Amino acid sequence: TISFTVQFNVGGVNERLGTTGIAHLLEHMLFKGTTSVGTRNIEAELELYPWMDSAHDSLAEARARGDSVRAVELSERIVQLEDSAAVFIESNEFDHILTRAGARGLNATTTNESTVYFVDLPSNRAELWFALEADRMLNPVFREFYAERDVVAEERRMRVEMNPAGALAEAHLASAFRMHPYGVPVVGYMADLQVMSRQDVERYYRLYYGPNNAIVGIVGDLDPDQIEAWAREYFSAIPNAELPPVVTAVEPSQRGERRTELEWDAQPQLQIGWHVPAGTDPDAPSLAILSSLLTGGRTSRLYRRLVLESRAATAVFSSLGPGMQYPQLLQISATPRAPHTTMQVEELIYEELELLIQEGPTDSEMERVRNQISAGSVRRIQSNIGLAFQLVESVALFNDWRETFRYSDKLRAVTADDVMRIARTYLTRSNRTVTTLVKTENSR
């Protein structure tokens, strides 16, 4: 078996207001096929799309004017045109071709900084991946566009607008990042999704999605010379794309704590984030160890204090994010256990952080956490697909696949003094953003 990943170095940070969520929508659309895959009659199919897109533009104008009658008429017209196009479409043919070839795990994911497509294939079908990937890189057709856009809008509705945890996470990042695009959700804003057109997506795709902006990771039972030959054969004729502009926005240093409160008829939750350096910074391994010291397992400091000893919380965890290329957040999330409040849990967290800053971690804690993170890193690269992901990420972040295998050594070099230094430097009141989910008044 061979695992294939192709990462396009374009994601949420490369979008602008008005087209937020476009990279994630493109993730969906690139499974819709090409001029030769997914169609029974490409000429007849393509003839319908300008009419459909024109109706969509008129629909956006009608909604902006508040003309609900005209909006209903145009919505029905788009559905009729989509039904007409469906006659010429072989839905999910891209998926079916790979499945018949023995593929497993076909999927994709979009982050703030990249979009990754991946699949496992039998070794004797490796050339098929190159043929299909080159075809959709060069000749994609964004068929079933408006129906799929509605699917993505519904995904946002379920993940954010009807989900208290999702709403809390979105509000937290928006509060912490007021200048940097990390504050904009990868799934996009609903207002943008509802008016996004096929032309918007096609322009964005043609601008940034080319072989010069892609990293391919291939791991498994393969012949490297043959793989390189196929790569040259299938990808060399594809035109290069533009590289996304470098994100120059820098989040200004906070001049005081930021607090945001969301009311929801749901269990209260707490999220605290401190601005910390990017995942490529020399302090990144120390930050990973700090995070694991706090919430990595039942013996971690905050789990022991909040969940086991005080029983003030039912859960606590921490993370670094939402991306790695730019200065990010060290985030702590906790769910209070009734009758404890978010404020009580918050104070316990600060008490434990102060102890860590003053006394530092013990030698046994440091060894446990180093082993814990190293073991997790090893587990991630034990599968072909896991190793492919890590290699591609190392190239994207460090321009060197060897960084995948240097991480454990970097963890071993972190000292207790390093942990105390970064905790003292970054875990300050003025550098933190606090977001809480509280019960609505009428539900108390």
C-alpha positions, 0 to 999 in steps of 0.5 A: 500500500502507498499513502499519497498526500498533496498539500496546497499551501493556501488556507484560511489566512489567505482569504479576504473578507467577502470570500471567507471559507473559500478554501474550505469550499474548494476542498469540497469542490475538488471531489466533483470531478473534471472535464473527463471525470464525472460527466456524461456530456461535458459540452452540454453540461458546461452550457448550463453553468453561465445561466445558473451563475447569472441567476445566482448573481440576480438572486444576490441582488434581489436579496440585497433589495429585499425583493423576496418574491423575485428571490423565490423565483430565482431560487427555483430557477437555479434548482431547475437548472441544477436538475437539468445539469444533473442529467449529464453528471456522474456523481461521485465518479472521482471517488468511485474510480479510486474505490474500484482501484482499492483505495482507502481513506480518501479525504481532505482537510482545510486548515488556516494555512493549507488544504491537504488531500489524501488517500491510500492505494495499492502499490500497483495502482500508484500511477492512477493517483498521478493521472487523477491528481494531475487531471483535477489540478488542470481541469476541475469542473465545479459542478453541483456548486450551489448544492454543495455550497449549501452543504458547507453552509449547513456544516457551519450552522451545525458546527458553530451556530448551533454548537456552543463549543464551536461558537465559543471557539470562534468568539475566542479567536475573534477576540484574541486576533483582531488584526491577524487572519487567525481570527477569521474562521476557516469554515467562513462566515455565513454571510459570505458563504451565502453569496459566494459564486462559482466564478469566485471559486474558479478565480481563487483556484486558478490564482493559487492552486498549481504544482509550484504551490503544492507539496506531495508526500508519498510513503509506502512500497514504491520505486523512487525513480518510477515515482519521480518519472510519473511526477514529471510526466503528469505534473510538468505540463501544468501551469504554475500558479501565483504564490499567495501573498505573504501574510504581513498582518501582525497582531499588536501586543495586548495592553490588557486582558480581553474578556468576552462572554457568550450567553447560551442555554448550555453547560458553562465553559471557559477558554483562556488563551495567551499569545505565544510564538509560532510553531517554527520558533525555537521556543516551540518545543518548550511550549509543547512541554508546558502544554503537556505539563498542564493537561497531558493526562491524569497526572498533569497539573491542571487535570489533577487540581481541577478534576481529581482534587477540587472536582471543580471541573469535569474536563480540562485540556490545552492546545497550541493553535490555531496554526503554526506558521504565525504567532499563535495561542496557548489555550486552556479550555475547561468545563466547570462541574456544577455548582462551580462557576467558570470564575472559580475554575479560572482562579484555580488555573491561575493558582496552578500556573503561578506555582509552576512559574515559581517552583518549576516542574520536577525532574520526573514531570519533565521526563514523563512529558518528554516521553509522552510527547515523543511517544505521540510523535512516534505513533503519528509516523508509524502509519504510511499516511501519518508519516506522509502528513508529517513529512509534508508539514515539515517541508511546509514549515521548515522547508526540510523533511528531516525536521520530522525526525529532529523533534524528539531531540529538540524536546530532550533539550528543553529544561525546567528553566526553559519552561519557567522562562516561557511561562513567566514571559507569556502567561501574563494577565495583559497577554491573555484573552478569556472567553466564557460560555454562560447560561442564559438568564431565562434558563438559570 
